[in-house]
C-alpha cells in the first residue's frame, strides 16, 4: 500500500487533518494506495512557504533557474521507467504510451522552459522627438496556483509548473486526486535536483476542498487550470472578482473533417489514433467525425475494420492499444452517453459495452465505440464524453462541414483532411477553434500558443504565451536630455 504525502516547504509531510483518500488502480478496480485529503489549512501552509521563498527565487538569476529546471528535466528521463509504470498503474493507460509520450513530454516541458526563459526578451520604444525611451519589464506575479487533470497527469502538471517557475514565481500546485502518484514522485525529483524549499509546493486532495482553497486564497495571484468546463465556470466566478489572472483550458468536442481528396491511407491511420488514443481521454481527441459523402461508405467500412483490430487489455502488455478508463464513475458516465445516443436514434456500429479482461475482472475496461448519427444536435455530438466513443456523420459541401464543425459550444481544436491548399486555408480561418491541424493530429510544437475558444477556455498556454501569463508587464518611461 503506497501512502502519498504533501510536498510543502521542501519536505514530504502528512495532511494537517491526518485524513487520507483511497487511490485506485483502474485496471484492477482495487485500492492500492492512500493520498492526503488536504484542506485549506494545508493550502495556507503551502502558501506561507511559497511566500517566504518568493523574494529569493524571483531575484535569482535566469541562469540559476534554468539550471535547476534542466536538472529536473534530466532526472525525469533518468527515472523514465519508474515514472511510466507509476503513470500506467495510476491512470490505466498503456505502459507503452506513458513510456513513449507522457513521461518524455514531462521532461521536455521542463527542458523547454529552462531554455525559453533565457530567450524571453522585453520591448523598448524610443521617441526621438520628445527624447523618451519606453521599455517593458516582465516581473513574476508572486505565488500562483496550478491545478491539473487526471488524463495526462505528469504531462499536464509539468506543462503548468515549468513556465511558472521559470518566470520566477513560486507555486502551490494540486494534481488530480484520481492520479496523484507521479506528482508525488516529481516532488522527490525536485528535492534531488536542489530546488529551493518553498518554491514548489504540491498539495493533494479533492477539488472541492483543496483545489477550491487555492482558487479562493486572497493572495494567490493567478490560476492555471485544465479540466472540465463546469469546474472552469466555478473558478472564473470565484477568481474574477478577486482580479486574479486566469488561464482555463477546458472541454472539447473536436471535429475531424475528412474530404474525399485527402491522403486516404494516412488519414485513416491517424483518425484511429485521434479517436481512441489514451482511451479517448484527451481533450483534443476528434470525437465528431464528419466525412464527405463521396467516400463516406468506404470510410465507414475501413474505419470499423481497423477499430475491430484494436486490443483492449492489460496496460502493461506491449500489444495493448487501449487500457482501462480512469475510474468506475467515469466508465459509468461514458456508458450512459452511449445508451443515450442509441435512445436518440444513433446506430451503434461497434462497441458500446464494458468488457472483462482476463486476470483483470474488476478493471474499468470499455470497448472502442463507433456510433452513426444523423443530427449534429444530438447529445452525443453536443456534450463531451471524454472516452473511447466517436460519432460518424456525412456532409456534402464545404459550407456544410464548417457549419457542422462550429455547431457546438466548444472550440478547442479541429482536424482537416484535404489536399486542397485553398480549402485548408479557408477552413483554418473559418473554424472557431484555438487549434487547427491540417493533414495531421496532435502535432505539437511547444513554442506555439495552446488553448480554446467559446466554452473550451480562456487564455493561452505554451511558448512565450505561458511566460507572458506568469509575468506582469510594467512600462517604464524615461525622458532624457539630448545634450
N, C-alpha and C positions, 0 to 999 in steps of 0.2 A: 504494500500500500504506500503510494507516494504522497507525501504531505508537502504542499507548496506553501511558501511563505512570501510575505510582502518584502519589497526591497526599498527601504527608506533610509536616507542619510548614509548610504554606502553599506548597509547591513541587511541581512535577511532576518526578519522578525515576524512573530505571530501577530494576528489581528488584535486590536485592543480589547475586544469582547471575548476573545478566545473561542469564537464560533467558526465552524467550517461547513462548506458545502460539498456535496458529492460530485466527483468528476467521473464521467462515464467514458468507457471505450466503446465507440459506436458500432464497431464490427462485432463485438461480443455482447453488447447490450448490458454490460455489467460495470459496477463501480470499481475503479482501480486506483483512485486517489482522492485526496481532500484538498480543497482550496479555501483560502480565507474568505469569510463572509464579512468583509470590511464595511465600515460606515463612515460618517462624516468626521469622527474622531481620527481615523486613520488618514483621511484626506487632509485634515488640519495639520497632522504631524508631518505628512509629506510636504505640504506647502511650506511649513516652517523651515524644513530642511532645505528646500529649494530656494526660498527667500534668502536664507543665510549664505548659500553658495553662490547666488547670482552676482554679487559685486566682483568676486574674484574671477568667475568663469567668463562673465561678459567683458571684462577688461583684459582677459588673456589674449595673447597674440593669435592671429589666424593660423599661423604655422603650428602652434601648440594644439589648438582644437583639431586641426586637420590631422595631425599625427595620431591623436587619441582615436579619432573616428576611423582612421585607416587600420589601426591596431585592432579595433573591434571587428572590422570587416575581415581581416586576416584570420582572427580567431573563430569567426563563424565558419569559414571554409575549413579550418583545421578540425572543427567539430562537426563537419557536414553529416557524417553517417549517423551520429547520435542525435543530432537535431532533426534529421529527416525521419528517423524512426519514431522520435517523440511526436512529430507532427502527424505522421500517419496514424499512430496509436490514438492520439487525442482527437483528431478530426475525422478519421475514417477514410481519408483519401489514399489512393495507391502510393506505396512507398516510392515507386519509380517516378511519380510526378513530383513528390516532395523533394526527391534527390536531384532531379533534373531542373526543376523550376523554382519551387518555393524557397529553399534554403540558399541556393546561389543568388537569387534575386535579393534576398535579405542582405547578403554580403555586398552586393552591388549597390544597394541603396546607401549604405554607409560609405562605401568607397567613392561613389559618385559625388556625394555632398562633401566629402573630405576634400575633393579636388575642386568642386564648384565654388566653394566659399573662397578659395584663393583667387578666383577669377571674377568674383562679384564686385562690380565697379559702380561708382556713383556718377551722377551727371553734373556738369557745370555749364553755365551760360554767361558769357561776357558781353557787356553792353558798353562799347567804347564811347558812345555819345554822351553818356552820363557817368562814365568812369565807375561802373559797378561790375562786380562778378558775383553770381549766384552759384552755390554748389549745394548738393543734397547729401546729407548724412543719412546713413541707414543704420539705425540703432536697434538692438534687440528689445523685445517688448517687456521682458521680465520673466515671470513664471507663467507657463502656458499649459493647457490641458490637451492631451491626445487620447482619443477613445477609438479603439479599433474593433473590427468584426471577427467572426469565427471562421469565415470561409477560406481566407488566406492568412492564417494567424500571424506568423512571424514576418511574412512578406509585407503585409499592410501595416503592421505595428512599426516596423523599422522605416517604412515609407514616410511616416509622420515624424517619428522621433529624430531621425538623422538630420533633416534640414533645420528643425527647431534647435538642436544642439549646435549645429554648425554655425548658425547665425548668432550664437551667444546667449540663447535663452536657457533657462532651467525648466525641467519638465516634470509634471505629475501625469502619469500615464495609467490607463486602465485597459488591459486586454479583455477580450470577451471571456466571461465566466464559463463559457462552454468549451473553450480551447485555450487554457492558460499555460500549458506546460512549457512551450518554447519561450514564452516571455519570461518565465521563471529561470530557464537555462540562460537566457540572454543576460539576466541580472548577474549571474555568476561570471559570464564572459566580461561584462563591464568592470567587475571587481578585478578580474585578472588583467584587464587592459590598462588599469590605473586611472579610470575615470574618477575625478574628484568626488568626494562624498557630497550627496545632496543635489548634484547636477541632474541626475535622472532618478526618479522615484517611480516604482511600479507597484500599484496597489490593486489587489484582486478583490472582486466582489460583484454583486448584482448591479445592473444598470440603474434600477430604480432607487437604490440607496447609494452605492459607491460612485457610480457614474454621475448621478444627479448632483451629488455633493461637489463634484468637480465643476459642473456647469453653474451651480448656484454660488460658488465661492466668490466673494466680493472682489478679491484681489488677483484672481487668475485672469490674465489679460486676453486670452484667445482660446478658442475651442476648435480643434480639428477633429472631425467625427466622420467615420464611414459606417454606414448601417442602413436600417430601414427608414423609409420616408416618414412614417408616423413618429418615430423617435426624433428624427430630424426636425419635424414641426415643433415638437415639445421643446427641444433645445433652442430653436430660434425664438419661440415665445418667451423663454426664460432669459436667454442671454442678450437678446436685442435691447431690452430696456436698460440693461446694465452696460451697454455700449461696448460689448466685447467684440473683437474681430471673430468672424465665423467662416469656417470652411467646411461645407457639408457635402459629402459625396454619398448620394442616397440610391434609391432603387432604379431599376431599368426594365424596360420591356422592349428589347432591341430588335429592330427589323433586319432581316437578311434578305436583300433584294437580288434576285437572280434573273438576268436577262439571257435570252437564247443565244446571244453572240459571245458568251463568256468562254473562257478556257474550262471546258466541262469537267475534265478529269481532276484538275486542280481544285475547282470549286467544290466538287463532291467530297473530296478528301478533307478539305478544310471545313466544310459545313458539318461533317460528322464531329469534328473536334469542337467547333464553335457551339454546337448544340449540347454536347454531353461532357466536355472537359470538367473535371472536378465534380462529377455528378450533376452538372448543370448549376452548381453553386458558385457561379461567378457573376458579378453584376453586369458583366459585358457579354455574356452568352447571347447568341442570336436565337431568341425563343420564338420569334414570329418569322416564319419562312415564307416569303412571297416569291412565287415562281411564274415567269411569263408563260401564258397558256400554250405557246408553241411547243414547249418542252416539258410541260407540267407532268404528263403521264409518264414520260421517260424518267424524269427526276424522281417521281414518287416511287416507282418500281426499284430504281437503282439505290435510292436512299434507304428504303426499307430493307433491301438485301444487305446493305452494309450495317445497318442498325442491328439486324438479327445476328450478325457476327461478333458484336461487342460482348466481351466477357465481363459479367458482374461477379465479383468474388473477393477472396481474401486479399486485403490491401498489400500484404507482404509478397504475394505471388507476382512475379515479373510479367506474367501474361495477363494480369487483370487490367481491364480498361476502366471500369467503374467500381469504386469501393462502396462503403456504406454512407448513407446520409448522416448528418452530424448528430441528430438526436431523434428520439422516439416522437417527440412533439412535432418536429419538423417533418418527419416521414408522414405523420397523420395529416399534417397541413397539405403536403404535396398530394397525397391520395385524395383528399377532399376536393381539390381543384380538378383532378381528373374525373371524379364522379360528377362534379358539377358540369363539366364540359360535355359529358355524354348526355346528361339530363337536358342540356340546352340544344341538343341536336348534333353535337360533334360526333364524327365517326372515328372510333378507336381503331387505328391501323396496326398498332403494335404496343405491347407492354401494358401498363396500367395496373400493375399488381406488385405488392410486396412479395419478395421471394426469400426462401431459406437457402443458405449456403451450407454445404457440408462442413461440419465441425464448428459452424457459427449459427446455430439455430435461433438465437435471440438477437442477431445482428440486424441493423436497420438498413437492409438492402432493398432497392427498388429497381424495377425494370426500366430501361430507357424507353420512353413513351412518345409515340407519334400520334397526333390527332388531327384529322382533316376538318376544317371549319368553313362555313360559308359566309360568316359575318365577322367583320373586324370589331364589332361592338359586343361580341360575346365576352363573358367573364374571363375566359382563358386568355384572350388577346388584350384585355384591358388591365389585368392585375398581375403583379409579379409573383410567379410561383416559386422561383429560385430552386429549381430541382431539375431532374433529367426528363423534362417534358417540353416538347415543341409542337407548334401548330403549323399546318400547311394550308396555304391558300393561293389561288391563282389570280393573276391580273393580266390585262390586255394591253394597256398603254403605259407610257412613262408617267403621264399625269396621274393615272390611277395608282400607280406604285407609290408615287410621292404622297398622295392623299392618304393611302393606307398606312404608310410608314409613319407619317406625322399624326396619325389619328389616335394617340393616347396622351395621357397626362405626363408621360415620361419623355425624357430626351437626353439619354446618356450617350449611346453610340449607335452606329448603323454600319452595315456592310453592304457594299455594292459590287456585283459581279458583272462586268461588261468589258468588251474590247474596244468600245467606242469612247475615245478620249473626250469628245464633246459632251456626250451623255454623262460621263463621270464627273466632269466639271459642273454641269448643270445641277446634278443631284447633290454634289458636295455643297453647293451654295444654298440649295432649297431645303435640304433635310434639316429639321430643327433638333439637332443633337450637338453635343460638345465634341464628339469624335466621329469621323467618317473614315472607314477603311475601304479602299478600293482594291479589289482582287487580292485581299489578304484579310487576316483577322488577328487581333491581339498582338500586333506587331508594334512593340513599344520602344520608343527612343526616350530615355529618361530626361532628355533636355526639353521635351515638348510639354505644353500645358495639358493637364488631365482634369476632367470634370464634366458635369452635365448641365442641361438647361431644364426649364419648367420644374416638375416635381423630382427631377433627378439631382437637384442640388444647387448650391450657391458657392461661387468661388472656384479657383483652380489650384491644383497641386502639380508638382513636378518641376524640375529645372529651376530657372530663376523665379518662376511664379511662386514656388514654395518659399524661397528665400525672401521674396518681397512680402509674402504673407506674414512671415515670422519676424519682420522688422518694421519699424515705424520710420517713415521718411520725414526728415526735418530740413527745411530750406534755410540756408544761411546766406544773407546778402551783405556784402561788404562794399562800401564806396571808398575809393582810394584817390589820393591826389596824383594827378598826372605828372607833377613836377617833383 
